Amino acid sequence: MSRVITDRDRWLALGLLLLVLLLAYLLLVHPWWTAPMLQTQDRIESLQQRELRQRMQLRQAPEVSRRLQLVRAAEARRPGFLAEGTTELATASLVQRLESVVVQASPGNRSCAITNRSPLADENAGKERFRKVIVQVRLRCGTPELAAVLHALEAGTPRLFIDNLNVLAQRYFFAPGQGGNQAGGLDVSFDLYGYLRPLPSTASAPTAPPAAAAPSDATSSDTPAVPDAG
């Protein structure tokens, strides 16, 4: 006697067939075909976005190069860093600059003379971004000459800075070549320093030197009135 197939049986058979197909897809098709294809598609999209970024950067390269040349030209007109590449050469340059400024302020060292100039190690070497070159200076000058020397050092290029400034008045001072003591004057000591240009590995673009702290004009409180050196 044949069994009568009802609608319920048909739907049950169809459901079982769909379940078998789904299991077959999950076990055979998805891990071996669909998942690799999805990963490949994601990789293609990532490479396309990367290629788009690179093309945009290449399009901007001429403009970036032009601006870099402008920055370098402006830096060459207004150098902020010492031109030398080593501390030793930069120290010699600082000393030469100091001697030139003193001679300009007092030709023949009549009213201003360098009594000491010695390199000074930077206590913060390795801790700061910029390498500092320091020369410890001692002068014996008249008041106008001292003002001219300090102004010339800090106003010129490359940029130099003065720190630990100490000024003491004295009744007499000896000026080389004058054959005797001169009346009045100042005994001045300070640290003169500048910054070396950053190494290419640490600076990809020109950078301005840091701002200097205000000089500490430490003048003795019991110092008498300072007469100008005639």
NORSULCOR-V297637 format. One record per residue. N is the residue number from 1. RES is the residue in one small letter. SS is DSSP state (H for helix, E for strand, L for the rest). BURIAL is # if it has 16 or more other C-alpha atoms within 10 Angstrom, else .. Layout:
# NORSULCOR-V297637
N;RES;SS;BURIAL  N;RES;SS;BURIAL
This chain:
# NORSULCOR-V297637
1;m;L;.  2;s;L;.  3;r;L;.  4;v;L;.  5;i;L;.  6;t;L;.  7;d;H;.  8;r;H;.  9;d;H;.  10;r;H;.  11;w;H;.  12;l;H;.  13;a;H;.  14;l;H;.  15;g;H;.  16;l;H;.  17;l;H;.  18;l;H;.  19;l;H;.  20;v;H;.  21;l;H;.  22;l;H;.  23;l;H;.  24;a;H;.  25;y;H;.  26;l;H;.  27;l;H;.  28;l;H;.  29;v;H;.  30;h;H;.  31;p;H;.  32;w;H;.  33;w;H;.  34;t;H;.  35;a;H;.  36;p;H;.  37;m;H;.  38;l;H;.  39;q;H;.  40;t;H;.  41;q;H;.  42;d;H;.  43;r;H;.  44;i;H;.  45;e;H;.  46;s;H;.  47;l;H;.  48;q;H;.  49;q;H;.  50;r;H;.  51;e;H;.  52;l;H;.  53;r;H;.  54;q;H;.  55;r;H;.  56;m;H;.  57;q;H;.  58;l;H;.  59;r;H;.  60;q;H;.  61;a;H;.  62;p;H;.  63;e;H;.  64;v;H;.  65;s;H;.  66;r;H;.  67;r;H;.  68;l;H;.  69;q;H;.  70;l;H;.  71;v;H;.  72;r;H;.  73;a;H;.  74;a;H;.  75;e;H;.  76;a;H;.  77;r;H;.  78;r;L;.  79;p;L;#  80;g;L;#  81;f;L;#  82;l;E;#  83;a;L;.  84;e;L;.  85;g;L;.  86;t;L;.  87;t;H;#  88;e;H;.  89;l;H;.  90;a;H;#  91;t;H;#  92;a;H;.  93;s;H;.  94;l;H;#  95;v;H;#  96;q;H;.  97;r;H;.  98;l;H;#  99;e;H;#  100;s;H;#  101;v;H;#  102;v;H;#  103;v;H;#  104;q;H;.  105;a;H;#  106;s;L;#  107;p;H;.  108;g;H;.  109;n;H;#  110;r;L;#  111;s;L;#  112;c;E;#  113;a;E;#  114;i;E;#  115;t;E;.  116;n;E;.  117;r;E;#  118;s;E;.  119;p;E;#  120;l;E;#  121;a;L;.  122;d;L;.  123;e;L;.  124;n;L;.  125;a;L;.  126;g;L;.  127;k;L;.  128;e;L;.  129;r;L;.  130;f;L;#  131;r;L;#  132;k;E;#  133;v;E;#  134;i;E;#  135;v;E;#  136;q;E;#  137;v;E;#  138;r;E;#  139;l;E;#  140;r;E;#  141;c;E;#  142;g;L;#  143;t;H;#  144;p;H;#  145;e;H;#  146;l;H;#  147;a;H;.  148;a;H;.  149;v;H;#  150;l;H;#  151;h;H;.  152;a;H;#  153;l;H;#  154;e;H;.  155;a;H;.  156;g;L;.  157;t;L;.  158;p;L;.  159;r;L;#  160;l;L;#  161;f;E;#  162;i;E;#  163;d;E;#  164;n;E;.  165;l;E;#  166;n;E;#  167;v;E;#  168;l;E;#  169;a;E;#  170;q;L;#  171;r;L;.  172;y;E;#  173;f;E;#  174;f;E;#  175;a;L;#  176;p;L;#  177;g;L;.  178;q;L;.  179;g;L;.  180;g;L;.  181;n;E;.  182;q;E;#  183;a;E;.  184;g;L;#  185;g;L;#  186;l;E;#  187;d;E;#  188;v;E;#  189;s;E;#  190;f;E;#  191;d;E;#  192;l;E;#  193;y;E;#  194;g;E;#  195;y;E;#  196;l;E;#  197;r;L;#  198;p;L;#  199;l;L;.  200;p;L;.  201;s;L;.  202;t;L;.  203;a;L;.  204;s;L;.  205;a;L;.  206;p;L;.  207;t;L;.  208;a;L;.  209;p;L;#  210;p;L;.  211;a;L;.  212;a;L;.  213;a;L;.  214;a;L;.  215;p;L;.  216;s;L;.  217;d;L;.  218;a;E;.  219;t;E;.  220;s;L;.  221;s;L;.  222;d;L;.  223;t;L;.  224;p;L;.  225;a;L;.  226;v;L;.  227;p;L;.  228;d;L;.  229;a;L;#  230;g;L;.
